[in-house]
């Protein structure tokens, strides 16, 4: 079960996913590295259709991903889950960040 705000357009569009995070205080960045003091999200897309397929989250030290039911992993790089259209998670298209609240 999940919640999608009624005033945000189609849930399967990259721009819609980006809007959700910007409403939560995130801003887009070109920096894919960990940044102390910032939490980040990376949106993966299917490269053939450019539709969102996965989100990874960084706490400033490590990326975290949920892979299937009940499987959470930590990974140092976004590259670990990147691949091509045959891979489940796709490629990172967008990274957003916001300051970590004290």
Beta strands, then each sheet from edge to edge (+ up, - down):
strand 1: 27-29
strand 2: 38-46
strand 3: 51-58
strand 4: 63-66
strand 5: 72-75
strand 6: 91-99
sheet 1: 1+ 6- 2+ 3- 4+ 5-
end
